[in-house]
């Protein structure tokens, strides 16, 4: 009876380890995707800020030339 109980506990712990490893792997992959999205958003924000500053400088230059 002790051997059967030991094997059952061993099987449950092995199953739990496999489950947790799969969850960890999925979370790690999701983190990589989230970091890539964050980097993409930072790049787009930087590009939009550059575009806005260029348009603002053009508008101020055009406004300064008109008396």
C-alpha positions in Angstrom: 0.0 0.0 0.0 2.9 2.4 0.8 4.4 1.7 -2.6 1.2 2.5 -4.4 0.7 5.7 -2.4 4.3 6.7 -3.1 4.0 6.1 -6.9 0.7 8.1 -6.9 2.3 11.0 -5.1 5.3 10.8 -7.5 3.0 10.8 -10.6 1.1 13.8 -9.2 4.3 15.7 -8.5 5.7 14.9 -12.0 2.4 16.0 -13.6 2.5 19.2 -11.6 6.1 19.9 -12.6 5.2 19.4 -16.3 2.2 21.7 -15.9 4.2 24.4 -14.2 7.0 24.1 -16.8 4.5 24.6 -19.6 3.0 27.6 -17.8 6.5 29.1 -17.3 7.3 28.6 -21.0 4.1 30.2 -22.1 4.6 33.2 -19.7 8.2 33.6 -21.0 7.0 33.7 -24.6 4.2 36.2 -23.7 6.8 38.4 -22.0 9.0 38.4 -25.2 5.9 39.4 -27.3 5.0 42.1 -24.8 8.5 43.5 -24.8 8.5 43.6 -28.6 5.2 45.4 -28.7 6.6 47.9 -26.1 9.7 48.5 -28.3 7.5 49.0 -31.4 5.3 51.5 -29.5 8.4 53.4 -28.3 9.7 53.6 -31.9 6.3 54.8 -33.2 6.0 57.4 -30.5 9.5 58.7 -31.2 8.7 59.0 -34.9 5.4 60.8 -34.2 7.2 63.2 -31.9 9.8 64.0 -34.6 7.0 64.5 -37.1 5.1 66.8 -34.8 8.1 68.9 -33.9 9.0 69.2 -37.6 5.4 70.3 -38.4 5.4 72.8 -35.5 8.7 74.3 -36.6 7.4 74.6 -40.2 4.3 76.3 -38.9 6.2 78.7 -36.7 8.5 79.5 -39.5 5.6 80.1 -41.9 3.8 82.2 -39.2 6.9 84.3 -38.6 7.3 85.1 -42.3 3.8 86.4 -42.7 3.6 90.0 -41.4 
